[in-house]
Amino acid sequence: MGGELGADVDTGDDLVADFDPAVLTVTGTPAEAPDVTFDDLLDGVRAAGGDVLLVPTTPADLLAGGVHTARVVLTGGSPDAA
Protein backbone atom coordinates (compact mmCIF):
# COMPACT_ATOMS: atom_id res chain seq x y z
CA MET A 1 0.00 0.00 0.00
CA GLY A 2 2.98 2.27 0.11
CA GLY A 3 2.22 3.33 3.69
CA GLU A 4 4.79 3.49 6.41
CA LEU A 5 4.52 0.81 9.09
CA GLY A 6 3.39 2.26 12.39
CA ALA A 7 2.13 5.48 10.79
CA ASP A 8 -1.19 6.94 11.90
CA VAL A 9 -4.12 6.19 9.63
CA ASP A 10 -5.83 9.21 8.09
CA THR A 11 -9.56 8.46 8.28
CA GLY A 12 -10.48 11.78 6.67
CA ASP A 13 -13.13 14.15 7.93
CA ASP A 14 -15.64 12.96 10.50
CA LEU A 15 -18.90 12.27 8.71
CA VAL A 16 -20.93 12.56 11.88
CA ALA A 17 -18.71 14.37 14.35
CA ASP A 18 -21.31 14.63 17.12
CA PHE A 19 -22.52 11.02 16.91
CA ASP A 20 -22.25 9.13 20.19
CA PRO A 21 -22.74 5.38 19.64
CA ALA A 22 -23.43 4.99 23.38
CA VAL A 23 -26.90 6.51 22.84
CA LEU A 24 -27.96 3.51 20.75
CA THR A 25 -29.78 0.76 22.57
CA VAL A 26 -30.09 -2.86 21.54
CA THR A 27 -33.46 -4.55 21.84
CA GLY A 28 -34.69 -8.04 21.11
CA THR A 29 -37.07 -6.93 18.37
CA PRO A 30 -36.54 -4.77 15.30
CA ALA A 31 -38.16 -1.35 15.09
CA GLU A 32 -41.43 -1.16 13.22
CA ALA A 33 -40.97 0.20 9.70
CA PRO A 34 -43.14 3.14 8.64
CA ASP A 35 -45.94 2.33 6.22
CA VAL A 36 -44.43 4.40 3.39
CA THR A 37 -43.29 3.12 0.02
CA PHE A 38 -40.57 4.59 -2.17
CA ASP A 39 -43.31 5.73 -4.57
CA ASP A 40 -44.99 7.60 -1.67
CA LEU A 41 -41.70 9.35 -0.96
CA LEU A 42 -41.27 10.33 -4.62
CA ASP A 43 -44.85 11.63 -4.76
CA GLY A 44 -44.19 13.80 -1.69
CA VAL A 45 -41.00 15.28 -3.13
CA ARG A 46 -42.72 15.99 -6.44
CA ALA A 47 -45.77 17.51 -4.71
CA ALA A 48 -43.36 19.97 -3.08
CA GLY A 49 -42.05 20.97 -6.52
CA GLY A 50 -38.87 18.91 -6.43
CA ASP A 51 -37.62 15.77 -8.10
CA VAL A 52 -35.33 12.87 -7.32
CA LEU A 53 -32.42 11.87 -9.55
CA LEU A 54 -30.75 8.49 -8.96
CA VAL A 55 -27.59 7.12 -10.55
CA PRO A 56 -26.60 3.51 -9.77
CA THR A 57 -22.93 3.39 -8.72
CA THR A 58 -22.51 -0.24 -7.63
CA PRO A 59 -19.18 -1.80 -8.62
CA ALA A 60 -19.32 -5.41 -9.84
CA ASP A 61 -17.76 -6.89 -6.68
CA LEU A 62 -20.40 -5.36 -4.40
CA LEU A 63 -23.19 -6.25 -6.80
CA ALA A 64 -22.05 -9.88 -6.75
CA GLY A 65 -22.51 -9.82 -2.98
CA GLY A 66 -26.02 -8.37 -3.22
CA VAL A 67 -25.00 -4.87 -2.16
CA HIS A 68 -26.36 -1.92 -4.15
CA THR A 69 -25.12 1.67 -4.03
CA ALA A 70 -26.36 4.83 -5.70
CA ARG A 71 -26.00 8.59 -5.74
CA VAL A 72 -29.23 10.43 -5.05
CA VAL A 73 -29.81 14.10 -5.79
CA LEU A 74 -32.90 15.91 -4.56
CA THR A 75 -33.73 18.96 -6.64
CA GLY A 76 -35.08 22.03 -4.88
CA GLY A 77 -38.78 22.63 -4.66
CA SER A 78 -40.51 25.76 -5.79
CA PRO A 79 -41.56 28.26 -3.09
CA ASP A 80 -44.97 28.28 -4.84
CA ALA A 81 -45.43 24.50 -4.48
CA ALA A 82 -48.45 23.31 -2.55
TIMI-816192 format. One line per field, with one value per atom (N, C-alpha, C, O): atom name; residue number from 1; residue in three letters; x, y, z. Coordinates in nm, 3 decimals. Layout:
BEGIN
a = c(CA,...)
k = c(NUM,...)
r = c(ala,...)
x = c(X,...)
y = c(Y,...)
z = c(Z,...)
REM end
This chain:
BEGIN
a = c(N,CA,C,O,N,CA,C,O,N,CA,C,O,N,CA,C,O,N,CA,C,O,N,CA,C,O,N,CA,C,O,N,CA,C,O,N,CA,C,O,N,CA,C,O,N,CA,C,O,N,CA,C,O,N,CA,C,O,N,CA,C,O,N,CA,C,O,N,CA,C,O,N,CA,C,O,N,CA,C,O,N,CA,C,O,N,CA,C,O,N,CA,C,O,N,CA,C,O,N,CA,C,O,N,CA,C,O,N,CA,C,O,N,CA,C,O,N,CA,C,O,N,CA,C,O,N,CA,C,O,N,CA,C,O,N,CA,C,O,N,CA,C,O,N,CA,C,O,N,CA,C,O,N,CA,C,O,N,CA,C,O,N,CA,C,O,N,CA,C,O,N,CA,C,O,N,CA,C,O,N,CA,C,O,N,CA,C,O,N,CA,C,O,N,CA,C,O,N,CA,C,O,N,CA,C,O,N,CA,C,O,N,CA,C,O,N,CA,C,O,N,CA,C,O,N,CA,C,O,N,CA,C,O,N,CA,C,O,N,CA,C,O,N,CA,C,O,N,CA,C,O,N,CA,C,O,N,CA,C,O,N,CA,C,O,N,CA,C,O,N,CA,C,O,N,CA,C,O,N,CA,C,O,N,CA,C,O,N,CA,C,O,N,CA,C,O,N,CA,C,O,N,CA,C,O,N,CA,C,O,N,CA,C,O,N,CA,C,O,N,CA,C,O,N,CA,C,O,N,CA,C,O,N,CA,C,O,N,CA,C,O,N,CA,C,O,N,CA,C,O,N,CA,C,O,N,CA,C,O,N,CA,C,O,N,CA,C,O)
k = c(1,1,1,1,2,2,2,2,3,3,3,3,4,4,4,4,5,5,5,5,6,6,6,6,7,7,7,7,8,8,8,8,9,9,9,9,10,10,10,10,11,11,11,11,12,12,12,12,13,13,13,13,14,14,14,14,15,15,15,15,16,16,16,16,17,17,17,17,18,18,18,18,19,19,19,19,20,20,20,20,21,21,21,21,22,22,22,22,23,23,23,23,24,24,24,24,25,25,25,25,26,26,26,26,27,27,27,27,28,28,28,28,29,29,29,29,30,30,30,30,31,31,31,31,32,32,32,32,33,33,33,33,34,34,34,34,35,35,35,35,36,36,36,36,37,37,37,37,38,38,38,38,39,39,39,39,40,40,40,40,41,41,41,41,42,42,42,42,43,43,43,43,44,44,44,44,45,45,45,45,46,46,46,46,47,47,47,47,48,48,48,48,49,49,49,49,50,50,50,50,51,51,51,51,52,52,52,52,53,53,53,53,54,54,54,54,55,55,55,55,56,56,56,56,57,57,57,57,58,58,58,58,59,59,59,59,60,60,60,60,61,61,61,61,62,62,62,62,63,63,63,63,64,64,64,64,65,65,65,65,66,66,66,66,67,67,67,67,68,68,68,68,69,69,69,69,70,70,70,70,71,71,71,71,72,72,72,72,73,73,73,73,74,74,74,74,75,75,75,75,76,76,76,76,77,77,77,77,78,78,78,78,79,79,79,79,80,80,80,80,81,81,81,81,82,82,82,82)
r = c(met,met,met,met,gly,gly,gly,gly,gly,gly,gly,gly,glu,glu,glu,glu,leu,leu,leu,leu,gly,gly,gly,gly,ala,ala,ala,ala,asp,asp,asp,asp,val,val,val,val,asp,asp,asp,asp,thr,thr,thr,thr,gly,gly,gly,gly,asp,asp,asp,asp,asp,asp,asp,asp,leu,leu,leu,leu,val,val,val,val,ala,ala,ala,ala,asp,asp,asp,asp,phe,phe,phe,phe,asp,asp,asp,asp,pro,pro,pro,pro,ala,ala,ala,ala,val,val,val,val,leu,leu,leu,leu,thr,thr,thr,thr,val,val,val,val,thr,thr,thr,thr,gly,gly,gly,gly,thr,thr,thr,thr,pro,pro,pro,pro,ala,ala,ala,ala,glu,glu,glu,glu,ala,ala,ala,ala,pro,pro,pro,pro,asp,asp,asp,asp,val,val,val,val,thr,thr,thr,thr,phe,phe,phe,phe,asp,asp,asp,asp,asp,asp,asp,asp,leu,leu,leu,leu,leu,leu,leu,leu,asp,asp,asp,asp,gly,gly,gly,gly,val,val,val,val,arg,arg,arg,arg,ala,ala,ala,ala,ala,ala,ala,ala,gly,gly,gly,gly,gly,gly,gly,gly,asp,asp,asp,asp,val,val,val,val,leu,leu,leu,leu,leu,leu,leu,leu,val,val,val,val,pro,pro,pro,pro,thr,thr,thr,thr,thr,thr,thr,thr,pro,pro,pro,pro,ala,ala,ala,ala,asp,asp,asp,asp,leu,leu,leu,leu,leu,leu,leu,leu,ala,ala,ala,ala,gly,gly,gly,gly,gly,gly,gly,gly,val,val,val,val,his,his,his,his,thr,thr,thr,thr,ala,ala,ala,ala,arg,arg,arg,arg,val,val,val,val,val,val,val,val,leu,leu,leu,leu,thr,thr,thr,thr,gly,gly,gly,gly,gly,gly,gly,gly,ser,ser,ser,ser,pro,pro,pro,pro,asp,asp,asp,asp,ala,ala,ala,ala,ala,ala,ala,ala)
x = c(0.081,0.000,0.085,0.033,0.212,0.298,0.299,0.367,0.225,0.222,0.337,0.395,0.370,0.479,0.426,0.323,0.494,0.452,0.453,0.548,0.348,0.339,0.288,0.271,0.263,0.213,0.065,-0.008,0.021,-0.119,-0.202,-0.158,-0.322,-0.412,-0.495,-0.553,-0.501,-0.583,-0.722,-0.740,-0.820,-0.956,-1.038,-1.157,-0.977,-1.048,-1.133,-1.118,-1.224,-1.313,-1.416,-1.459,-1.456,-1.564,-1.693,-1.729,-1.763,-1.890,-1.997,-2.080,-1.995,-2.093,-2.014,-2.002,-1.961,-1.871,-1.936,-1.870,-2.065,-2.131,-2.203,-2.278,-2.184,-2.252,-2.189,-2.067,-2.271,-2.225,-2.289,-2.408,-2.214,-2.274,-2.330,-2.408,-2.292,-2.343,-2.492,-2.557,-2.547,-2.690,-2.778,-2.899,-2.719,-2.796,-2.824,-2.738,-2.944,-2.978,-3.011,-3.064,-2.981,-3.009,-3.131,-3.139,-3.227,-3.346,-3.360,-3.291,-3.449,-3.469,-3.554,-3.560,-3.621,-3.707,-3.671,-3.631,-3.684,-3.654,-3.760,-3.875,-3.722,-3.816,-3.919,-3.889,-4.038,-4.143,-4.116,-4.091,-4.123,-4.097,-4.220,-4.333,-4.199,-4.314,-4.385,-4.324,-4.513,-4.594,-4.587,-4.688,-4.466,-4.443,-4.362,-4.262,-4.404,-4.329,-4.238,-4.251,-4.145,-4.057,-4.139,-4.107,-4.244,-4.331,-4.399,-4.417,-4.440,-4.499,-4.400,-4.436,-4.275,-4.170,-4.151,-4.143,-4.143,-4.127,-4.244,-4.225,-4.366,-4.485,-4.478,-4.515,-4.431,-4.419,-4.318,-4.342,-4.203,-4.100,-4.153,-4.133,-4.220,-4.272,-4.386,-4.400,-4.468,-4.577,-4.522,-4.589,-4.400,-4.336,-4.259,-4.190,-4.271,-4.205,-4.064,-3.992,-4.022,-3.887,-3.888,-3.992,-3.773,-3.762,-3.644,-3.561,-3.638,-3.533,-3.458,-3.518,-3.326,-3.242,-3.156,-3.095,-3.150,-3.075,-2.983,-3.025,-2.857,-2.759,-2.700,-2.633,-2.722,-2.660,-2.508,-2.453,-2.439,-2.293,-2.228,-2.112,-2.300,-2.251,-2.141,-2.164,-2.021,-1.918,-1.953,-2.030,-1.897,-1.932,-1.910,-1.989,-1.803,-1.776,-1.884,-1.923,-1.932,-2.040,-2.171,-2.246,-2.197,-2.319,-2.325,-2.431,-2.211,-2.205,-2.241,-2.291,-2.217,-2.251,-2.389,-2.427,-2.466,-2.602,-2.611,-2.715,-2.501,-2.500,-2.521,-2.457,-2.609,-2.636,-2.603,-2.634,-2.541,-2.512,-2.564,-2.583,-2.587,-2.636,-2.606,-2.584,-2.605,-2.600,-2.740,-2.802,-2.789,-2.923,-2.912,-2.845,-2.978,-2.981,-3.126,-3.210,-3.156,-3.290,-3.285,-3.206,-3.369,-3.373,-3.460,-3.549,-3.434,-3.508,-3.651,-3.682,-3.738,-3.878,-3.903,-3.822,-4.012,-4.051,-4.116,-4.191,-4.089,-4.156,-4.307,-4.381,-4.354,-4.497,-4.563,-4.684,-4.486,-4.543,-4.643,-4.632,-4.740,-4.845,-4.790,-4.865)
y = c(-0.119,0.000,0.126,0.236,0.110,0.227,0.307,0.410,0.262,0.333,0.292,0.184,0.376,0.349,0.268,0.303,0.161,0.081,0.164,0.238,0.152,0.226,0.368,0.438,0.412,0.548,0.556,0.457,0.673,0.694,0.685,0.726,0.632,0.619,0.746,0.792,0.803,0.921,0.873,0.821,0.890,0.846,0.956,0.937,1.069,1.178,1.255,1.244,1.335,1.415,1.327,1.226,1.367,1.296,1.320,1.434,1.212,1.227,1.275,1.359,1.220,1.256,1.285,1.199,1.403,1.437,1.429,1.392,1.461,1.463,1.333,1.328,1.229,1.102,1.030,1.014,0.989,0.913,0.775,0.762,0.671,0.538,0.485,0.390,0.544,0.499,0.529,0.471,0.619,0.651,0.546,0.547,0.457,0.351,0.240,0.203,0.188,0.076,-0.046,-0.033,-0.162,-0.286,-0.349,-0.362,-0.388,-0.455,-0.589,-0.617,-0.671,-0.804,-0.806,-0.908,-0.695,-0.693,-0.574,-0.469,-0.590,-0.477,-0.368,-0.395,-0.247,-0.135,-0.155,-0.215,-0.105,-0.116,-0.017,0.101,-0.065,0.020,0.105,0.058,0.229,0.314,0.257,0.191,0.284,0.233,0.330,0.388,0.348,0.440,0.365,0.300,0.375,0.312,0.416,0.535,0.369,0.459,0.548,0.666,0.492,0.573,0.684,0.795,0.656,0.760,0.873,0.991,0.836,0.935,1.022,1.144,0.958,1.033,1.127,1.242,1.078,1.163,1.286,1.395,1.268,1.380,1.483,1.603,1.436,1.528,1.605,1.726,1.534,1.599,1.695,1.798,1.662,1.751,1.881,1.985,1.877,1.997,2.072,2.170,2.027,2.097,2.051,2.115,1.942,1.891,1.765,1.725,1.704,1.577,1.501,1.558,1.373,1.287,1.229,1.172,1.244,1.187,1.079,1.103,0.961,0.849,0.792,0.768,0.772,0.712,0.590,0.606,0.470,0.351,0.362,0.399,0.328,0.339,0.211,0.213,0.100,-0.024,-0.089,-0.123,-0.106,-0.180,-0.329,-0.377,-0.401,-0.541,-0.629,-0.719,-0.603,-0.689,-0.675,-0.775,-0.554,-0.536,-0.593,-0.655,-0.573,-0.625,-0.777,-0.834,-0.842,-0.988,-1.034,-1.145,-0.949,-0.982,-0.935,-0.947,-0.881,-0.837,-0.698,-0.660,-0.623,-0.487,-0.389,-0.401,-0.292,-0.192,-0.054,-0.024,0.029,0.167,0.260,0.220,0.385,0.483,0.623,0.643,0.717,0.859,0.913,0.889,0.986,1.043,1.194,1.245,1.264,1.410,1.452,1.412,1.534,1.591,1.732,1.814,1.761,1.896,1.982,1.932,2.111,2.203,2.221,2.219,2.238,2.263,2.411,2.496,2.438,2.576,2.636,2.567,2.763,2.826,2.835,2.854,2.822,2.828,2.691,2.681,2.585,2.450,2.437,2.502,2.351,2.331,2.261,2.236)
z = c(0.000,0.000,0.000,-0.015,0.017,0.011,0.139,0.147,0.242,0.369,0.457,0.440,0.549,0.641,0.759,0.816,0.795,0.909,1.036,1.062,1.114,1.239,1.224,1.323,1.101,1.079,1.115,1.102,1.159,1.190,1.062,0.954,1.077,0.963,0.952,1.051,0.832,0.809,0.769,0.659,0.857,0.828,0.762,0.736,0.733,0.667,0.765,0.886,0.710,0.793,0.860,0.805,0.982,1.050,0.974,0.947,0.939,0.871,0.967,0.933,1.087,1.188,1.316,1.403,1.326,1.435,1.572,1.670,1.582,1.712,1.744,1.842,1.667,1.691,1.809,1.815,1.903,2.019,2.013,2.042,1.977,1.964,2.096,2.095,2.208,2.338,2.354,2.441,2.271,2.284,2.217,2.237,2.139,2.075,2.175,2.255,2.169,2.257,2.172,2.061,2.224,2.154,2.218,2.340,2.134,2.184,2.115,2.017,2.167,2.111,1.986,1.917,1.955,1.837,1.749,1.800,1.619,1.530,1.540,1.576,1.509,1.509,1.399,1.295,1.421,1.322,1.209,1.233,1.087,0.970,0.941,0.956,0.899,0.864,0.741,0.657,0.733,0.622,0.504,0.464,0.450,0.339,0.234,0.266,0.111,0.002,-0.063,-0.039,-0.145,-0.217,-0.310,-0.327,-0.370,-0.457,-0.378,-0.430,-0.252,-0.167,-0.144,-0.148,-0.119,-0.096,-0.221,-0.211,-0.337,-0.462,-0.485,-0.525,-0.459,-0.476,-0.386,-0.427,-0.262,-0.169,-0.214,-0.205,-0.264,-0.313,-0.434,-0.446,-0.523,-0.644,-0.612,-0.677,-0.512,-0.471,-0.415,-0.421,-0.361,-0.308,-0.416,-0.387,-0.542,-0.652,-0.680,-0.758,-0.620,-0.643,-0.727,-0.779,-0.739,-0.810,-0.752,-0.680,-0.783,-0.732,-0.852,-0.943,-0.850,-0.955,-0.891,-0.787,-0.952,-0.896,-1.003,-1.116,-0.965,-1.055,-0.984,-0.882,-1.038,-0.977,-0.985,-1.089,-0.876,-0.872,-0.821,-0.778,-0.824,-0.763,-0.848,-0.964,-0.790,-0.862,-0.865,-0.782,-0.961,-0.984,-0.861,-0.835,-0.784,-0.668,-0.561,-0.501,-0.537,-0.440,-0.492,-0.417,-0.619,-0.680,-0.669,-0.645,-0.687,-0.675,-0.535,-0.517,-0.436,-0.298,-0.258,-0.142,-0.353,-0.322,-0.262,-0.210,-0.270,-0.216,-0.332,-0.436,-0.313,-0.415,-0.360,-0.245,-0.442,-0.403,-0.512,-0.627,-0.473,-0.570,-0.519,-0.399,-0.610,-0.574,-0.596,-0.699,-0.497,-0.505,-0.492,-0.402,-0.583,-0.579,-0.570,-0.651,-0.470,-0.456,-0.511,-0.464,-0.610,-0.664,-0.574,-0.506,-0.574,-0.488,-0.533,-0.652,-0.436,-0.466,-0.491,-0.454,-0.552,-0.579,-0.455,-0.386,-0.424,-0.309,-0.329,-0.233,-0.455,-0.484,-0.479,-0.501,-0.449,-0.448,-0.334,-0.231,-0.357,-0.255,-0.134,-0.039)
REM end
